[in-house]
Amino acid sequence: MISLSDSYYQLFNLPVAFEVATDVLQATFLRLQAQVHPDRYTSGSDTEKRLAMQWATHVNQAYRTLKEPVTRAAYWCELQGQAVNAEYNTAMSPKFLMQQMEWRESLGDAESLAALESLQKEVSACRKQTLGKLAQVIDVEHNPVGAAELTRQMMFVEKFQKELNYAFERLEG
């Protein structure tokens, strides 16, 4: 049976890295989910039922964390003793902050699908580039401080992406 003290990487038998085999992650999740699902323990004792719920919750949280690049990077940083602390540490490079300001201005000025699509291409390119940097900083350089900074940047990019999606919905709907 799984241990609630296992790291998410241990639980899924994956190397502690940014790049993960998503097919292995998915297959292991389905296997673990079937193994610990609370429905398998309906005739068990109250303790077994409670443990099954805890195991299922642990497996689900681990999967959600490792499935998404930003949460996976933040988790990796935490395992290295470097919390991302996005709520408290908003220090970013001046270049990145300027880019954010330009994006926000462009979003505010966008009155057509073409303008939003152009901004979308720019944001997608930045996201792809930052994910590549995260892979380098985590998997090659093993640099938790640099990874935490890039993770905070990715959080900003993803938040802006959501705002951009809402702008598309407002313009189309």
C-alpha positions in Angstrom: 0.0 0.0 0.0 1.1 3.6 -0.5 2.6 5.7 2.2 1.2 9.1 3.0 4.7 10.2 3.7 6.0 9.5 0.2 6.8 12.4 -2.0 4.6 12.8 -5.0 7.5 11.7 -7.2 8.0 8.6 -5.0 4.3 7.9 -5.2 4.4 7.9 -9.0 7.8 6.3 -9.2 9.1 9.2 -11.2 12.5 10.9 -11.0 12.5 14.2 -9.1 12.6 16.5 -12.2 10.6 19.1 -14.1 10.2 17.0 -17.2 8.0 14.0 -16.4 6.7 11.3 -18.6 3.0 12.3 -18.7 2.0 8.9 -20.1 3.6 7.2 -17.1 2.1 9.7 -14.8 -1.4 9.1 -16.2 -1.1 5.3 -16.2 0.3 5.2 -12.6 -2.5 7.6 -11.5 -5.2 5.3 -12.9 -3.5 2.2 -11.2 -3.2 4.0 -7.9 -6.6 5.4 -8.0 -8.1 1.9 -8.6 -5.9 0.6 -5.7 -6.9 3.2 -3.1 -10.4 4.2 -4.1 -12.7 4.4 -1.1 -15.4 2.3 -2.8 -13.0 -0.7 -2.4 -13.2 -0.3 1.4 -16.9 0.1 2.0 -17.1 -3.1 4.0 -13.9 -2.3 5.9 -13.5 -0.9 9.4 -13.9 2.8 10.0 -10.1 3.0 10.2 -9.7 1.3 6.8 -12.3 3.6 5.3 -10.6 6.7 6.7 -7.2 5.6 5.5 -8.6 4.8 2.0 -10.0 8.4 1.9 -6.6 9.8 3.0 -4.8 7.7 0.4 -7.2 8.7 -2.4 -6.8 12.4 -1.5 -3.0 12.0 -1.4 -3.0 10.3 -4.8 -5.4 12.9 -6.3 -3.4 15.9 -4.9 -0.1 14.3 -6.1 -1.5 13.8 -9.6 -2.9 17.4 -9.9 0.5 18.8 -8.7 2.7 16.8 -11.0 0.4 17.1 -14.0 0.7 20.9 -14.3 4.1 22.4 -15.1 3.8 25.4 -12.7 2.6 23.4 -9.7 5.2 20.7 -10.5 8.0 23.3 -10.5 6.7 24.9 -7.3 6.6 21.4 -5.7 10.2 20.7 -6.9 11.3 24.0 -5.4 9.7 23.1 -2.0 11.4 19.7 -2.0 14.7 21.5 -2.5 14.0 23.8 0.5 13.2 26.8 -1.7 9.5 27.9 -1.3 8.2 29.9 -4.2 6.2 32.2 -1.9 4.4 34.0 -4.8 2.1 35.7 -2.3 5.0 37.4 -0.5 7.8 37.5 -3.0 6.8 39.4 -6.1 10.3 40.5 -7.1 10.7 40.1 -10.8 13.3 41.3 -13.3 12.6 44.8 -14.7 12.4 43.3 -18.2 9.7 40.8 -17.2 7.7 43.5 -15.3 7.9 45.8 -18.3 6.6 43.0 -20.5 3.7 42.5 -18.1 2.8 46.2 -18.3 2.9 46.2 -22.1 0.7 43.1 -22.2 -1.8 44.7 -19.8 -1.9 47.9 -21.9 -2.3 45.8 -25.1 -5.1 43.8 -23.5 -6.9 47.0 -22.4 -6.6 48.5 -25.9 -7.6 45.3 -27.8 -10.9 45.8 -29.6 -10.7 43.1 -32.1 -10.1 39.4 -32.3 -7.0 40.0 -34.4 -5.5 42.2 -31.6 -6.2 39.5 -29.0 -4.8 36.8 -31.3 -1.6 38.7 -31.8 -1.3 39.1 -28.0 -2.1 35.4 -27.5 0.8 34.5 -29.8 3.2 36.6 -27.8 2.0 35.2 -24.5 2.2 31.6 -25.8 5.7 32.2 -27.0 6.7 33.6 -23.6 5.1 30.6 -21.8 6.9 28.1 -24.0 10.2 29.9 -23.5 9.8 30.1 -19.8 8.9 26.4 -19.5 12.1 25.6 -21.5 14.1 27.7 -19.0 12.4 26.0 -16.1 13.4 22.6 -17.5 17.0 23.8 -17.9 17.2 25.4 -14.4 15.6 22.4 -12.7 16.8 19.4 -14.6 20.2 20.5 -15.7 21.4 23.2 -13.3 19.5 22.0 -10.2 19.0 25.6 -9.2 16.1 26.0 -6.8 16.5 29.8 -6.4 16.4 30.3 -10.2 13.5 27.8 -10.5 11.5 29.7 -7.8 11.9 33.0 -9.7 10.9 31.4 -13.0 7.9 29.7 -11.3 6.7 33.0 -10.0 7.0 34.4 -13.5 5.0 31.5 -14.9 2.3 32.1 -12.4 2.0 35.7 -13.7 1.9 34.4 -17.3 -0.8 31.9 -16.5 -2.9 34.5 -14.6 -2.6 36.8 -17.6 -3.5 34.0 -19.9 -6.8 33.6 -18.0 -7.5 37.3 -18.3 -6.8 37.0 -22.0 -9.2 34.1 -22.3 -11.9 36.2 -20.6 -11.2 39.0 -23.1 -11.7 36.5 -26.0 -15.0 35.3 -24.4 -16.3 38.9 -23.9 -15.4 39.9 -27.5 -16.8 36.7 -29.0 -19.9 36.5 -26.8 
